[in-house]
Amino acid sequence: MTDDPRDWEIPTRLVRGGTMRSPYGETAEALYLTQSFVYDSAQSADARFAGDEPGYVYSRYGNPTVQMFEDRLALVEGAEACRATASGMAAVQLALVGLLRSGDHVVAGRALFGSCRWILNNWGPRYGVETTFVDAADTAAWKAAIRPNTKVVFIESPANPLLEITDIAAVAAMSHEVGARVLVDNVFATPIFQKPLQLGADIVIYSATKHIDGQGRVLGGAILGAAKLLDETYRDFIRHTGPALSPFNAWVLLNGLVTLDLRVRAQSATAATLADRIAAHRKVRQARYPGRADHPQHEVARRQLTGGGNEMIGGGNLIAFDLGTQAAAFNFLNALQVVDISNNLGDARSMATHPTTTTHRSMTEEARLEIGLTPGWVRLNVGLEGAGDLARDIEQALDGA
């Protein structure tokens, strides 16, 4: 086997990457539940705080278990470095705050998770940061919105909740012409299906709460990119503001990474089958799934959801479909017997939610309509249950919608 983990296959990276064994030689990753660390001498403490001696000084900005998670995720992503955070939204906020100053401009897709919209709509203006929202699927709209003072271009692709897809490579190229940094929220695609850094992104963001954990246990987030960029831009923010990931959560997420490839591929395969059945149902006005040829940006999906290869390897495990009215959507959700009603996603358990009244409730009605989110839409997270059981449950619920 090669000595360089970067030459390993993705499944090997997910199982072995970043592992640091203590002198006891444990098989599983060690969980270091500690706030601070002890030094051999006052001189050692001095040297460590000065950065002249390797080692940890305080778990708010450095912990061995968290370091293992960061190193493993960076290896899977193909990034030089990773910084873990307490949640996905902490990662989004950190990624933006580190790059923006008063007078700067952001361009973002309209179709964003509700909390991301809140940060850009409410936090940004308080500190003199202006945001222009564009149609995420319209490359020309991105180009038209970019200004000389644009410092950040924020992409969520596939986007929450209607799975719009942005041509990351095209938008990254035009953004870099003015020196803007390109941030990609890659949660829906996962590091298995999409590699934004290879497409030109500068920063990749994850809510590790989703597929990386995958079993509904803990919160976590991460930002990834070039080591120099992360060090110069985010090190002091992390040190002084404290968006730290708990070592216990990092340990859980490490174990979630072990099965990530197996889970998302299996979930995606089931989702592809269910998407066809949902789209064909008489009660469904429209269904969206990146793996289907009728997805509005299917050709872009085919180029991007390749896991860094040349062919599309999966459409993900999220499906969105329109039942026409909120009443019909509620009837469908209430009739489900196997699938849970929950606003989470990426979980091994199948879940469905009504975005208008949950994840995107904080958006104005006008903003929701701008992205096509009418009250009849349902977002389905496909889990690891039997495909036949899920199909029967969804179809009987659709019959009653």
Secondary structure as GFF3:
##gff-version 3
##sequence-region A 1 401
A	DSSP	three_ten_helix	5	7	.	.	.	ID=ss1
A	DSSP	alpha_helix	10	16	.	.	.	ID=ss2
A	DSSP	alpha_helix	42	50	.	.	.	ID=ss3
A	DSSP	alpha_helix	64	77	.	.	.	ID=ss4
A	DSSP	beta_strand	81	85	.	.	.	ID=ss5
A	DSSP	alpha_helix	88	97	.	.	.	ID=ss6
A	DSSP	beta_strand	105	109	.	.	.	ID=ss7
A	DSSP	alpha_helix	114	118	.	.	.	ID=ss8
A	DSSP	pi_helix	119	123	.	.	.	ID=ss9
A	DSSP	alpha_helix	124	126	.	.	.	ID=ss10
A	DSSP	beta_strand	130	134	.	.	.	ID=ss11
A	DSSP	alpha_helix	139	145	.	.	.	ID=ss12
A	DSSP	beta_strand	150	156	.	.	.	ID=ss13
A	DSSP	alpha_helix	168	176	.	.	.	ID=ss14
A	DSSP	beta_strand	181	185	.	.	.	ID=ss15
A	DSSP	alpha_helix	190	193	.	.	.	ID=ss16
A	DSSP	three_ten_helix	196	199	.	.	.	ID=ss17
A	DSSP	beta_strand	203	207	.	.	.	ID=ss18
A	DSSP	beta_strand	221	225	.	.	.	ID=ss19
A	DSSP	alpha_helix	227	241	.	.	.	ID=ss20
A	DSSP	alpha_helix	247	258	.	.	.	ID=ss21
A	DSSP	alpha_helix	260	280	.	.	.	ID=ss22
A	DSSP	beta_strand	286	288	.	.	.	ID=ss23
A	DSSP	alpha_helix	298	304	.	.	.	ID=ss24
A	DSSP	beta_strand	318	322	.	.	.	ID=ss25
A	DSSP	alpha_helix	326	335	.	.	.	ID=ss26
A	DSSP	beta_strand	340	341	.	.	.	ID=ss27
A	DSSP	beta_strand	351	353	.	.	.	ID=ss28
A	DSSP	three_ten_helix	355	357	.	.	.	ID=ss29
A	DSSP	alpha_helix	365	370	.	.	.	ID=ss30
A	DSSP	beta_strand	377	381	.	.	.	ID=ss31
A	DSSP	alpha_helix	387	399	.	.	.	ID=ss32
###
